Amino acid sequence: MRKNVFLIITILFSVSAFSREFVQNGSSMEPTIKAGQTVEIGILSSFGYEPSRWDVVAVKNPQQFNLLVFRIVGLPNETIQLEEDGVYINDEKMPLPEKLMESGVHYLPASAVIKDKKYSNSLYTTGEEEYFLLGDNTVNANDSRFELGIIHRSLILNKVEGDL
C-alpha cells in the first residue's frame, strides 16, 4: 500500500514537472493565442530545444519578472527587414507559413503601427545567439520592434506546445 501511494505521488509530481501552464495576458499573439487562453510550455524538453524560425516560444521578459510568448522570426546572425509587403531575411522575402497566412497574420514595420521617430527603424540585425521575435497581432504587440528588443538565447525557455 505504501509503495502504491508513493508511486502515485511520484507520477503526479513528475507529470506536473514536465510542463508548465501559461495564461496569455493580452492580445499580442492573436489570432494564434487568444487573451486568457492557457498554453503548455515544456520544461524538461527545454534542455535539448533548438529555436527555429516560426516557433512560438516562452521568453523571460528582460525588463520584468514575467513570461512572454512570441514567435521567432529572426535567427542568429541575420538581417531582418519589415516592410508593408512582408518580412525580408538577409534581403530575401521570407514567405509566411501557410497557417499564418490563412489566419490573416501580416507583420508590419514599427512605423506602420506607431507614428514616432523613435520607431522609424525597419531594419534589425541579430548577433550570435540572438533572436528577433514578433507577436502575431502586429498592431498590438510590444515585441522586438519596440522595448522588448532583440532577445538573447538565454531568455528563451522553450517552444510553446501545440500546433501554433
TITOR-17531 format. One record per residue (C-alpha): residue in one letter; z, y, x. Coordinates in steps of 0.5 Angstrom, whole numbers, plus 500, padded with zeros to 3 digits. Layout:
N
AZYX;...
end
This chain:
164
M500500500;R502505506;K495503509;N491505503;V495512502;F494513509;L486511509;I485515502;I489522505;T484521512;I478520508;L480526503;F481530510;S475528513;V470530507;S473537507;A473538514;F465536515;S463542511;R466549508;E464552502;F462560502;V461564496;Q455569497;N458576496;G453581494;S445580492;S442581499;M440573499;E437574492;P433570489;T435564494;I442565493;K445569488;A451573488;G457569486;Q453562488;T457557492;V453554498;E456549503;I456550511;G456544515;I462545520;L462538524;S454538524;S454545528;F455542534;G448540535;Y445545531;E439549534;P437555530;S430555527;R425560524;W426561517;D433557517;V438560512;V445561516;A452563516;V454568521;K460571523;N460579522;P461582529;Q464588525;Q469585520;F472578520;N468575515;L462571514;L455573512;V449569510;F442571512;R435568514;I433567521;V426571522;G426572530;L428568535;P430569542;N425573547;E421575541;T418582539;I419583531;Q415588527;L416589520;E410592516;E409593509;D404588509;G408583513;V412580519;Y409580526;I412576531;N409578538;D403582535;E401576530;K402576523;M407570521;P406567514;L412566510;P414559508;E410558501;K417557498;L419564500;M412567497;E413563491;S420566489;G417573491;V420575497;H417580501;Y420583508;L420591509;P421595514;A427599514;S424606513;A421603506;V428602504;I432608507;K428614508;D433616514;K430618521;K436613524;Y432607521;S425609522;N424603527;S420597525;L419594532;Y425590535;T426586541;T431580542;G433577548;E436571551;E440567545;E439573540;Y436572533;F433577528;L436576521;L434578514;G436578507;D431575502;N433581498;T429586503;V431592499;N439591498;A441587505;N445590511;D441586516;S438586523;R434592521;F441596520;E448596522;L448588523;G443589529;I440583533;I445577533;H447573539;R447565538;S455565539;L455569532;I451563528;L456558525;N451553522;K445552517;V447553510;E446546507;G441545501;D433547500;L433554502;
end
